[in-house]
Amino acid sequence: MDAAGLQRGRLTGLVLRGEDLVDAGQVAEQIRLDGARKSRLVAEQAADRIRAKFGDRAIGPADVFRRGS
């Protein structure tokens, strides 16, 4: 936006054109436009590093606290 000299630019569309595509099994990493998925992958990698350093029981799913149980 800055290079084009625009202010308050708004992206109204995105076009993606694929040419000479190969099978997904032949690539090192697929490109995704999903920010939420990327965030989950970063969290999973962090959890894996914690487990590697402190053991498998160091991190896991959250539990629900029930008052009065």
N, CA, C and O atoms as a Maestro MAE file, in Angstrom:
{
 s_m_m2io_version
 :::
 2.0.0
}

f_m_ct {
 s_m_title
 :::
 protein
 m_atom[276] {
  # First column is atom index #
  i_m_mmod_type
  r_m_x_coord
  r_m_y_coord
  r_m_z_coord
  i_m_residue_number
  s_m_chain_name
  s_m_pdb_residue_name
  s_m_pdb_atom_name
  i_m_atomic_number
  :::
  1 25 0.814 -1.192 0.000 1 A "MET " " N  " 7
  2 3 0.000 0.000 0.000 1 A "MET " " CA " 6
  3 2 0.859 1.257 0.000 1 A "MET " " C  " 6
  4 15 0.585 2.227 -0.707 1 A "MET " " O  " 8
  5 25 1.914 1.206 0.824 2 A "ASP " " N  " 7
  6 3 2.788 2.381 0.895 2 A "ASP " " CA " 6
  7 2 3.475 2.633 -0.439 2 A "ASP " " C  " 6
  8 15 3.591 3.778 -0.878 2 A "ASP " " O  " 8
  9 25 3.931 1.564 -1.082 3 A "ALA " " N  " 7
  10 3 4.648 1.716 -2.349 3 A "ALA " " CA " 6
  11 2 3.747 2.293 -3.432 3 A "ALA " " C  " 6
  12 15 4.218 2.998 -4.324 3 A "ALA " " O  " 8
  13 25 2.454 1.998 -3.356 4 A "ALA " " N  " 7
  14 3 1.514 2.504 -4.348 4 A "ALA " " CA " 6
  15 2 1.004 3.896 -3.989 4 A "ALA " " C  " 6
  16 15 0.292 4.521 -4.775 4 A "ALA " " O  " 8
  17 25 1.368 4.380 -2.808 5 A "GLY " " N  " 7
  18 3 0.929 5.707 -2.388 5 A "GLY " " CA " 6
  19 2 -0.528 5.742 -1.965 5 A "GLY " " C  " 6
  20 15 -1.167 6.793 -2.009 5 A "GLY " " O  " 8
  21 25 -1.052 4.601 -1.556 6 A "LEU " " N  " 7
  22 3 -2.459 4.539 -1.159 6 A "LEU " " CA " 6
  23 2 -2.606 4.719 0.343 6 A "LEU " " C  " 6
  24 15 -1.727 4.349 1.121 6 A "LEU " " O  " 8
  25 25 -3.720 5.288 0.727 7 A "GLN " " N  " 7
  26 3 -4.058 5.409 2.133 7 A "GLN " " CA " 6
  27 2 -5.373 4.681 2.347 7 A "GLN " " C  " 6
  28 15 -6.246 4.672 1.479 7 A "GLN " " O  " 8
  29 25 -5.498 4.074 3.515 8 A "ARG " " N  " 7
  30 3 -6.717 3.357 3.869 8 A "ARG " " CA " 6
  31 2 -7.118 2.349 2.784 8 A "ARG " " C  " 6
  32 15 -8.284 2.251 2.400 8 A "ARG " " O  " 8
  33 25 -6.160 1.640 2.325 9 A "GLY " " N  " 7
  34 3 -6.439 0.644 1.302 9 A "GLY " " CA " 6
  35 2 -7.249 -0.509 1.860 9 A "GLY " " C  " 6
  36 15 -7.150 -0.840 3.042 9 A "GLY " " O  " 8
  37 25 -8.032 -1.103 1.020 10 A "ARG " " N  " 7
  38 3 -8.858 -2.222 1.434 10 A "ARG " " CA " 6
  39 2 -8.728 -3.309 0.383 10 A "ARG " " C  " 6
  40 15 -8.922 -3.068 -0.808 10 A "ARG " " O  " 8
  41 25 -8.401 -4.498 0.836 11 A "LEU " " N  " 7
  42 3 -8.308 -5.632 -0.060 11 A "LEU " " CA " 6
  43 2 -9.718 -6.167 -0.276 11 A "LEU " " C  " 6
  44 15 -10.370 -6.607 0.670 11 A "LEU " " O  " 8
  45 25 -10.184 -6.131 -1.508 12 A "THR " " N  " 7
  46 3 -11.549 -6.582 -1.792 12 A "THR " " CA " 6
  47 2 -11.583 -7.911 -2.514 12 A "THR " " C  " 6
  48 15 -12.651 -8.496 -2.690 12 A "THR " " O  " 8
  49 25 -10.449 -8.386 -2.925 13 A "GLY " " N  " 7
  50 3 -10.428 -9.673 -3.598 13 A "GLY " " CA " 6
  51 2 -9.014 -10.203 -3.711 13 A "GLY " " C  " 6
  52 15 -8.041 -9.459 -3.593 13 A "GLY " " O  " 8
  53 25 -8.918 -11.489 -3.938 14 A "LEU " " N  " 7
  54 3 -7.628 -12.133 -4.078 14 A "LEU " " CA " 6
  55 2 -7.761 -13.189 -5.162 14 A "LEU " " C  " 6
  56 15 -8.677 -14.010 -5.133 14 A "LEU " " O  " 8
  57 25 -6.856 -13.162 -6.101 15 A "VAL " " N  " 7
  58 3 -6.871 -14.133 -7.180 15 A "VAL " " CA " 6
  59 2 -5.590 -14.941 -7.089 15 A "VAL " " C  " 6
  60 15 -4.500 -14.383 -6.963 15 A "VAL " " O  " 8
  61 25 -5.723 -16.234 -7.152 16 A "LEU " " N  " 7
  62 3 -4.582 -17.125 -7.109 16 A "LEU " " CA " 6
  63 2 -4.630 -18.000 -8.347 16 A "LEU " " C  " 6
  64 15 -5.635 -18.655 -8.622 16 A "LEU " " O  " 8
  65 25 -3.548 -18.002 -9.079 17 A "ARG " " N  " 7
  66 3 -3.488 -18.773 -10.308 17 A "ARG " " CA " 6
  67 2 -2.381 -19.805 -10.177 17 A "ARG " " C  " 6
  68 15 -1.226 -19.461 -9.926 17 A "ARG " " O  " 8
  69 25 -2.733 -21.049 -10.345 18 A "GLY " " N  " 7
  70 3 -1.750 -22.122 -10.225 18 A "GLY " " CA " 6
  71 2 -1.389 -22.685 -11.584 18 A "GLY " " C  " 6
  72 15 -2.260 -23.032 -12.381 18 A "GLY " " O  " 8
  73 25 -0.098 -22.772 -11.836 19 A "GLU " " N  " 7
  74 3 0.393 -23.341 -13.084 19 A "GLU " " CA " 6
  75 2 1.458 -24.379 -12.755 19 A "GLU " " C  " 6
  76 15 2.196 -24.236 -11.780 19 A "GLU " " O  " 8
  77 25 1.532 -25.395 -13.552 20 A "ASP " " N  " 7
  78 3 2.537 -26.448 -13.384 20 A "ASP " " CA " 6
  79 2 2.515 -27.021 -11.972 20 A "ASP " " C  " 6
  80 15 3.565 -27.185 -11.350 20 A "ASP " " O  " 8
  81 25 1.334 -27.322 -11.471 21 A "LEU " " N  " 7
  82 3 1.186 -27.853 -10.123 21 A "LEU " " CA " 6
  83 2 1.685 -29.291 -10.061 21 A "LEU " " C  " 6
  84 15 1.598 -30.035 -11.037 21 A "LEU " " O  " 8
  85 25 2.207 -29.667 -8.905 22 A "VAL " " N  " 7
  86 3 2.662 -31.037 -8.688 22 A "VAL " " CA " 6
  87 2 1.846 -31.641 -7.548 22 A "VAL " " C  " 6
  88 15 1.167 -30.926 -6.811 22 A "VAL " " O  " 8
  89 25 1.918 -32.936 -7.414 23 A "ASP " " N  " 7
  90 3 1.210 -33.642 -6.355 23 A "ASP " " CA " 6
  91 2 1.697 -33.160 -4.983 23 A "ASP " " C  " 6
  92 15 2.882 -32.867 -4.820 23 A "ASP " " O  " 8
  93 25 0.808 -33.077 -4.008 24 A "ALA " " N  " 7
  94 3 1.149 -32.578 -2.675 24 A "ALA " " CA " 6
  95 2 2.247 -33.403 -2.020 24 A "ALA " " C  " 6
  96 15 3.023 -32.870 -1.227 24 A "ALA " " O  " 8
  97 25 2.328 -34.683 -2.333 25 A "GLY " " N  " 7
  98 3 3.356 -35.529 -1.748 25 A "GLY " " CA " 6
  99 2 4.758 -35.220 -2.246 25 A "GLY " " C  " 6
  100 15 5.732 -35.709 -1.673 25 A "GLY " " O  " 8
  101 25 4.881 -34.435 -3.278 26 A "GLN " " N  " 7
  102 3 6.180 -34.124 -3.859 26 A "GLN " " CA " 6
  103 2 6.746 -32.778 -3.400 26 A "GLN " " C  " 6
  104 15 7.833 -32.394 -3.832 26 A "GLN " " O  " 8
  105 25 6.046 -32.074 -2.553 27 A "VAL " " N  " 7
  106 3 6.518 -30.768 -2.107 27 A "VAL " " CA " 6
  107 2 6.951 -30.825 -0.646 27 A "VAL " " C  " 6
  108 15 6.480 -31.669 0.115 27 A "VAL " " O  " 8
  109 25 7.846 -29.927 -0.263 28 A "ALA " " N  " 7
  110 3 8.332 -29.892 1.115 28 A "ALA " " CA " 6
  111 2 7.279 -29.326 2.059 28 A "ALA " " C  " 6
  112 15 7.131 -29.817 3.179 28 A "ALA " " O  " 8
  113 25 6.545 -28.305 1.629 29 A "GLU " " N  " 7
  114 3 5.534 -27.671 2.478 29 A "GLU " " CA " 6
  115 2 4.489 -27.016 1.593 29 A "GLU " " C  " 6
  116 15 4.813 -26.339 0.617 29 A "GLU " " O  " 8
  117 25 3.227 -27.230 1.952 30 A "GLN " " N  " 7
  118 3 2.158 -26.589 1.212 30 A "GLN " " CA " 6
  119 2 1.952 -25.180 1.740 30 A "GLN " " C  " 6
  120 15 2.082 -24.937 2.940 30 A "GLN " " O  " 8
  121 25 1.635 -24.267 0.862 31 A "ILE " " N  " 7
  122 3 1.356 -22.892 1.262 31 A "ILE " " CA " 6
  123 2 -0.118 -22.786 1.610 31 A "ILE " " C  " 6
  124 15 -0.977 -23.213 0.839 31 A "ILE " " O  " 8
  125 25 -0.407 -22.221 2.763 32 A "ARG " " N  " 7
  126 3 -1.791 -22.039 3.193 32 A "ARG " " CA " 6
  127 2 -2.009 -20.573 3.531 32 A "ARG " " C  " 6
  128 15 -1.092 -19.876 3.965 32 A "ARG " " O  " 8
  129 25 -3.221 -20.124 3.328 33 A "LEU " " N  " 7
  130 3 -3.580 -18.748 3.655 33 A "LEU " " CA " 6
  131 2 -4.472 -18.719 4.891 33 A "LEU " " C  " 6
  132 15 -5.382 -17.896 4.987 33 A "LEU " " O  " 8
  133 25 -4.210 -19.612 5.827 34 A "ASP " " N  " 7
  134 3 -5.041 -19.765 7.011 34 A "ASP " " CA " 6
  135 2 -4.229 -19.400 8.251 34 A "ASP " " C  " 6
  136 15 -3.444 -20.213 8.740 34 A "ASP " " O  " 8
  137 25 -4.412 -18.187 8.758 35 A "GLY " " N  " 7
  138 3 -3.659 -17.727 9.921 35 A "GLY " " CA " 6
  139 2 -3.962 -18.514 11.178 35 A "GLY " " C  " 6
  140 15 -3.062 -18.749 11.984 35 A "GLY " " O  " 8
  141 25 -5.203 -18.927 11.368 36 A "ALA " " N  " 7
  142 3 -5.574 -19.684 12.566 36 A "ALA " " CA " 6
  143 2 -4.851 -21.030 12.586 36 A "ALA " " C  " 6
  144 15 -4.382 -21.470 13.637 36 A "ALA " " O  " 8
  145 25 -4.762 -21.671 11.447 37 A "ARG " " N  " 7
  146 3 -4.070 -22.953 11.369 37 A "ARG " " CA " 6
  147 2 -2.595 -22.773 11.703 37 A "ARG " " C  " 6
  148 15 -2.010 -23.589 12.416 37 A "ARG " " O  " 8
  149 25 -2.002 -21.714 11.191 38 A "LYS " " N  " 7
  150 3 -0.588 -21.446 11.471 38 A "LYS " " CA " 6
  151 2 -0.375 -21.254 12.967 38 A "LYS " " C  " 6
  152 15 0.609 -21.747 13.520 38 A "LYS " " O  " 8
  153 25 -1.276 -20.551 13.619 39 A "SER " " N  " 7
  154 3 -1.168 -20.334 15.068 39 A "SER " " CA " 6
  155 2 -1.231 -21.657 15.825 39 A "SER " " C  " 6
  156 15 -0.486 -21.870 16.782 39 A "SER " " O  " 8
  157 25 -2.132 -22.550 15.387 40 A "ARG " " N  " 7
  158 3 -2.225 -23.863 16.039 40 A "ARG " " CA " 6
  159 2 -0.937 -24.653 15.852 40 A "ARG " " C  " 6
  160 15 -0.477 -25.318 16.781 40 A "ARG " " O  " 8
  161 25 -0.351 -24.586 14.663 41 A "LEU " " N  " 7
  162 3 0.886 -25.312 14.416 41 A "LEU " " CA " 6
  163 2 2.028 -24.781 15.277 41 A "LEU " " C  " 6
  164 15 2.842 -25.557 15.776 41 A "LEU " " O  " 8
  165 25 2.089 -23.473 15.452 42 A "VAL " " N  " 7
  166 3 3.119 -22.877 16.309 42 A "VAL " " CA " 6
  167 2 2.921 -23.354 17.745 42 A "VAL " " C  " 6
  168 15 3.893 -23.684 18.425 42 A "VAL " " O  " 8
  169 25 1.680 -23.393 18.210 43 A "ALA " " N  " 7
  170 3 1.385 -23.862 19.570 43 A "ALA " " CA " 6
  171 2 1.758 -25.337 19.727 43 A "ALA " " C  " 6
  172 15 2.308 -25.731 20.756 43 A "ALA " " O  " 8
  173 25 1.463 -26.149 18.715 44 A "GLU " " N  " 7
  174 3 1.816 -27.566 18.765 44 A "GLU " " CA " 6
  175 2 3.325 -27.754 18.823 44 A "GLU " " C  " 6
  176 15 3.817 -28.613 19.554 44 A "GLU " " O  " 8
  177 25 4.057 -26.961 18.063 45 A "GLN " " N  " 7
  178 3 5.521 -27.064 18.079 45 A "GLN " " CA " 6
  179 2 6.072 -26.682 19.449 45 A "GLN " " C  " 6
  180 15 7.011 -27.311 19.937 45 A "GLN " " O  " 8
  181 25 5.497 -25.662 20.067 46 A "ALA " " N  " 7
  182 3 5.933 -25.260 21.408 46 A "ALA " " CA " 6
  183 2 5.635 -26.368 22.415 46 A "ALA " " C  " 6
  184 15 6.466 -26.670 23.272 46 A "ALA " " O  " 8
  185 25 4.459 -26.969 22.314 47 A "ALA " " N  " 7
  186 3 4.104 -28.071 23.211 47 A "ALA " " CA " 6
  187 2 5.051 -29.252 23.017 47 A "ALA " " C  " 6
  188 15 5.447 -29.888 23.994 47 A "ALA " " O  " 8
  189 25 5.414 -29.548 21.792 48 A "ASP " " N  " 7
  190 3 6.363 -30.638 21.523 48 A "ASP " " CA " 6
  191 2 7.720 -30.360 22.161 48 A "ASP " " C  " 6
  192 15 8.346 -31.267 22.710 48 A "ASP " " O  " 8
  193 25 8.181 -29.099 22.093 49 A "ARG " " N  " 7
  194 3 9.465 -28.746 22.711 49 A "ARG " " CA " 6
  195 2 9.396 -28.892 24.230 49 A "ARG " " C  " 6
  196 15 10.358 -29.345 24.851 49 A "ARG " " O  " 8
  197 25 8.273 -28.513 24.830 50 A "ILE " " N  " 7
  198 3 8.100 -28.658 26.281 50 A "ILE " " CA " 6
  199 2 8.120 -30.127 26.665 50 A "ILE " " C  " 6
  200 15 8.784 -30.506 27.630 50 A "ILE " " O  " 8
  201 25 7.391 -30.967 25.913 51 A "ARG " " N  " 7
  202 3 7.376 -32.405 26.201 51 A "ARG " " CA " 6
  203 2 8.767 -33.016 26.055 51 A "ARG " " C  " 6
  204 15 9.158 -33.869 26.853 51 A "ARG " " O  " 8
  205 25 9.519 -32.582 25.035 52 A "ALA " " N  " 7
  206 3 10.863 -33.112 24.826 52 A "ALA " " CA " 6
  207 2 11.785 -32.750 25.987 52 A "ALA " " C  " 6
  208 15 12.649 -33.540 26.368 52 A "ALA " " O  " 8
  209 25 11.602 -31.566 26.543 53 A "LYS " " N  " 7
  210 3 12.484 -31.107 27.619 53 A "LYS " " CA " 6
  211 2 12.072 -31.638 28.990 53 A "LYS " " C  " 6
  212 15 12.929 -32.002 29.796 53 A "LYS " " O  " 8
  213 25 10.747 -31.686 29.264 54 A "PHE " " N  " 7
  214 3 10.277 -32.005 30.610 54 A "PHE " " CA " 6
  215 2 9.511 -33.315 30.714 54 A "PHE " " C  " 6
  216 15 9.095 -33.692 31.810 54 A "PHE " " O  " 8
  217 25 9.314 -34.011 29.616 55 A "GLY " " N  " 7
  218 3 8.599 -35.288 29.657 55 A "GLY " " CA " 6
  219 2 7.173 -35.162 29.141 55 A "GLY " " C  " 6
  220 15 6.616 -34.068 29.049 55 A "GLY " " O  " 8
  221 25 6.597 -36.318 28.808 56 A "ASP " " N  " 7
  222 3 5.269 -36.355 28.188 56 A "ASP " " CA " 6
  223 2 4.154 -35.810 29.080 56 A "ASP " " C  " 6
  224 15 3.146 -35.314 28.576 56 A "ASP " " O  " 8
  225 25 4.325 -35.899 30.392 57 A "ARG " " N  " 7
  226 3 3.253 -35.458 31.292 57 A "ARG " " CA " 6
  227 2 3.366 -33.982 31.670 57 A "ARG " " C  " 6
  228 15 2.571 -33.487 32.469 57 A "ARG " " O  " 8
  229 25 4.337 -33.280 31.107 58 A "ALA " " N  " 7
  230 3 4.556 -31.871 31.463 58 A "ALA " " CA " 6
  231 2 3.454 -30.966 30.933 58 A "ALA " " C  " 6
  232 15 3.171 -29.923 31.523 58 A "ALA " " O  " 8
  233 25 2.843 -31.344 29.849 59 A "ILE " " N  " 7
  234 3 1.809 -30.504 29.248 59 A "ILE " " CA " 6
  235 2 0.755 -31.421 28.629 59 A "ILE " " C  " 6
  236 15 1.072 -32.477 28.081 59 A "ILE " " O  " 8
  237 25 -0.487 -31.002 28.727 60 A "GLY " " N  " 7
  238 3 -1.572 -31.804 28.169 60 A "GLY " " CA " 6
  239 2 -2.840 -30.984 28.093 60 A "GLY " " C  " 6
  240 15 -2.821 -29.774 28.318 60 A "GLY " " O  " 8
  241 25 -3.941 -31.639 27.779 61 A "PRO " " N  " 7
  242 3 -5.210 -30.919 27.683 61 A "PRO " " CA " 6
  243 2 -5.597 -30.292 29.033 61 A "PRO " " C  " 6
  244 15 -5.275 -30.826 30.095 61 A "PRO " " O  " 8
  245 25 -6.271 -29.183 28.968 62 A "ALA " " N  " 7
  246 3 -6.737 -28.516 30.191 62 A "ALA " " CA " 6
  247 2 -7.884 -29.331 30.801 62 A "ALA " " C  " 6
  248 15 -8.635 -30.009 30.101 62 A "ALA " " O  " 8
  249 25 -7.988 -29.241 32.099 63 A "ASP " " N  " 7
  250 3 -9.074 -29.900 32.813 63 A "ASP " " CA " 6
  251 2 -10.076 -28.839 33.250 63 A "ASP " " C  " 6
  252 15 -9.737 -27.658 33.330 63 A "ASP " " O  " 8
  253 25 -11.271 -29.242 33.524 64 A "VAL " " N  " 7
  254 3 -12.316 -28.312 33.940 64 A "VAL " " CA " 6
  255 2 -12.445 -28.358 35.453 64 A "VAL " " C  " 6
  256 15 -12.571 -29.433 36.040 64 A "VAL " " O  " 8
  257 25 -12.413 -27.183 36.087 65 A "PHE " " N  " 7
  258 3 -12.596 -27.086 37.522 65 A "PHE " " CA " 6
  259 2 -14.083 -27.006 37.820 65 A "PHE " " C  " 6
  260 15 -14.781 -26.118 37.331 65 A "PHE " " O  " 8
  261 25 -14.550 -27.925 38.611 66 A "ARG " " N  " 7
  262 3 -15.972 -27.917 39.003 66 A "ARG " " CA " 6
  263 2 -16.059 -27.590 40.487 66 A "ARG " " C  " 6
  264 15 -15.585 -28.350 41.332 66 A "ARG " " O  " 8
  265 25 -16.658 -26.473 40.785 67 A "ARG " " N  " 7
  266 3 -16.779 -26.028 42.173 67 A "ARG " " CA " 6
  267 2 -17.746 -26.932 42.918 67 A "ARG " " C  " 6
  268 15 -18.843 -27.221 42.439 67 A "ARG " " O  " 8
  269 25 -17.320 -27.377 44.108 68 A "GLY " " N  " 7
  270 3 -18.174 -28.166 44.977 68 A "GLY " " CA " 6
  271 2 -18.242 -29.647 44.621 68 A "GLY " " C  " 6
  272 15 -19.072 -30.362 45.183 68 A "GLY " " O  " 8
  273 25 -17.421 -30.125 43.732 69 A "SER " " N  " 7
  274 3 -17.449 -31.548 43.387 69 A "SER " " CA " 6
  275 2 -16.551 -32.348 44.282 69 A "SER " " C  " 6
  276 15 -16.455 -33.566 44.131 69 A "SER " " O  " 8
  :::
 }
 m_bond[275] {
  # First column is bond index #
  i_m_from
  i_m_to
  i_m_order
  :::
  1 1 2 1
  2 2 3 1
  3 3 4 2
  4 3 5 1
  5 5 6 1
  6 6 7 1
  7 7 8 2
  8 7 9 1
  9 9 10 1
  10 10 11 1
  11 11 12 2
  12 11 13 1
  13 13 14 1
  14 14 15 1
  15 15 16 2
  16 15 17 1
  17 17 18 1
  18 18 19 1
  19 19 20 2
  20 19 21 1
  21 21 22 1
  22 22 23 1
  23 23 24 2
  24 23 25 1
  25 25 26 1
  26 26 27 1
  27 27 28 2
  28 27 29 1
  29 29 30 1
  30 30 31 1
  31 31 32 2
  32 31 33 1
  33 33 34 1
  34 34 35 1
  35 35 36 2
  36 35 37 1
  37 37 38 1
  38 38 39 1
  39 39 40 2
  40 39 41 1
  41 41 42 1
  42 42 43 1
  43 43 44 2
  44 43 45 1
  45 45 46 1
  46 46 47 1
  47 47 48 2
  48 47 49 1
  49 49 50 1
  50 50 51 1
  51 51 52 2
  52 51 53 1
  53 53 54 1
  54 54 55 1
  55 55 56 2
  56 55 57 1
  57 57 58 1
  58 58 59 1
  59 59 60 2
  60 59 61 1
  61 61 62 1
  62 62 63 1
  63 63 64 2
  64 63 65 1
  65 65 66 1
  66 66 67 1
  67 67 68 2
  68 67 69 1
  69 69 70 1
  70 70 71 1
  71 71 72 2
  72 71 73 1
  73 73 74 1
  74 74 75 1
  75 75 76 2
  76 75 77 1
  77 77 78 1
  78 78 79 1
  79 79 80 2
  80 79 81 1
  81 81 82 1
  82 82 83 1
  83 83 84 2
  84 83 85 1
  85 85 86 1
  86 86 87 1
  87 87 88 2
  88 87 89 1
  89 89 90 1
  90 90 91 1
  91 91 92 2
  92 91 93 1
  93 93 94 1
  94 94 95 1
  95 95 96 2
  96 95 97 1
  97 97 98 1
  98 98 99 1
  99 99 100 2
  100 99 101 1
  101 101 102 1
  102 102 103 1
  103 103 104 2
  104 103 105 1
  105 105 106 1
  106 106 107 1
  107 107 108 2
  108 107 109 1
  109 109 110 1
  110 110 111 1
  111 111 112 2
  112 111 113 1
  113 113 114 1
  114 114 115 1
  115 115 116 2
  116 115 117 1
  117 117 118 1
  118 118 119 1
  119 119 120 2
  120 119 121 1
  121 121 122 1
  122 122 123 1
  123 123 124 2
  124 123 125 1
  125 125 126 1
  126 126 127 1
  127 127 128 2
  128 127 129 1
  129 129 130 1
  130 130 131 1
  131 131 132 2
  132 131 133 1
  133 133 134 1
  134 134 135 1
  135 135 136 2
  136 135 137 1
  137 137 138 1
  138 138 139 1
  139 139 140 2
  140 139 141 1
  141 141 142 1
  142 142 143 1
  143 143 144 2
  144 143 145 1
  145 145 146 1
  146 146 147 1
  147 147 148 2
  148 147 149 1
  149 149 150 1
  150 150 151 1
  151 151 152 2
  152 151 153 1
  153 153 154 1
  154 154 155 1
  155 155 156 2
  156 155 157 1
  157 157 158 1
  158 158 159 1
  159 159 160 2
  160 159 161 1
  161 161 162 1
  162 162 163 1
  163 163 164 2
  164 163 165 1
  165 165 166 1
  166 166 167 1
  167 167 168 2
  168 167 169 1
  169 169 170 1
  170 170 171 1
  171 171 172 2
  172 171 173 1
  173 173 174 1
  174 174 175 1
  175 175 176 2
  176 175 177 1
  177 177 178 1
  178 178 179 1
  179 179 180 2
  180 179 181 1
  181 181 182 1
  182 182 183 1
  183 183 184 2
  184 183 185 1
  185 185 186 1
  186 186 187 1
  187 187 188 2
  188 187 189 1
  189 189 190 1
  190 190 191 1
  191 191 192 2
  192 191 193 1
  193 193 194 1
  194 194 195 1
  195 195 196 2
  196 195 197 1
  197 197 198 1
  198 198 199 1
  199 199 200 2
  200 199 201 1
  201 201 202 1
  202 202 203 1
  203 203 204 2
  204 203 205 1
  205 205 206 1
  206 206 207 1
  207 207 208 2
  208 207 209 1
  209 209 210 1
  210 210 211 1
  211 211 212 2
  212 211 213 1
  213 213 214 1
  214 214 215 1
  215 215 216 2
  216 215 217 1
  217 217 218 1
  218 218 219 1
  219 219 220 2
  220 219 221 1
  221 221 222 1
  222 222 223 1
  223 223 224 2
  224 223 225 1
  225 225 226 1
  226 226 227 1
  227 227 228 2
  228 227 229 1
  229 229 230 1
  230 230 231 1
  231 231 232 2
  232 231 233 1
  233 233 234 1
  234 234 235 1
  235 235 236 2
  236 235 237 1
  237 237 238 1
  238 238 239 1
  239 239 240 2
  240 239 241 1
  241 241 242 1
  242 242 243 1
  243 243 244 2
  244 243 245 1
  245 245 246 1
  246 246 247 1
  247 247 248 2
  248 247 249 1
  249 249 250 1
  250 250 251 1
  251 251 252 2
  252 251 253 1
  253 253 254 1
  254 254 255 1
  255 255 256 2
  256 255 257 1
  257 257 258 1
  258 258 259 1
  259 259 260 2
  260 259 261 1
  261 261 262 1
  262 262 263 1
  263 263 264 2
  264 263 265 1
  265 265 266 1
  266 266 267 1
  267 267 268 2
  268 267 269 1
  269 269 270 1
  270 270 271 1
  271 271 272 2
  272 271 273 1
  273 273 274 1
  274 274 275 1
  275 275 276 2
  :::
 }
}
